Amino acid sequence: MTDFTDQTNDAVLFSGWIDYLLVTKRLPVEAQVFQVWWYATNPDSMNPDVDPSPWQTIFP
């Protein structure tokens, strides 16, 4: 647990919510907000052709 970080935890949470979405075809509002926050704060993890500015407007 010495190498545990919030950033690592965020990635695992994001992945878990994506898995949940694939199974249930829906997300709780809180998970939707987390998803938008993730996109805003991790643009380097997204497709380079995607413009992150809509999410970064919500979470500057």
N, C-alpha and C positions, 0 to 999 in steps of 0.2 A: 504494500500500500504506500510505500514511500514515493513511488513515481506517479501516484494518483494526482490529477489536476482537474480543475473545473473544465478546462478545454476538452480534455479526454472524456469527461462525463457528459458534456454537451453533445459530443459526437455520438456517443452511445444512445443518449436520449433521442436524438434526432432519428437515428437509425431505427430505434424501437417504435417511434411514432409512425414512421414510414411503413414498417411491417404491419402495425395495427391498421393503418389505412388500407393497405392491400387486402387484408382479411375482412375488415368490416365495411369497407367502402365509405367510411365517414370518420371524422375526427371531432373530439370535443373542442369547444371554442378555445380553451386554454392551450390545447395542442396546436391549433391553427395559429394562435399568436406566437407560440414558441417557434413554429415553422417559419413564419415571416421574419422573426428576430434572427433565426439561424441564417436565412438567406441574406439578410442585411449585414450581418457581422462576419460572414464567411464567403465573400464573393469569389475568392480564389478556389473554392471547392465546387463552384458551379461551372457549367459550360461557358467557355469564353465568349460565345456568341450571344449570351443572355445579358441584358442590361440590368444591373442590380439597383439602379437609381430609384425605382418605385418602392422597393423595400427599405432602402437607405433613407428615403424621405420620411417613412414612418418611424424608423429607428436610426437616427443620425449618429 
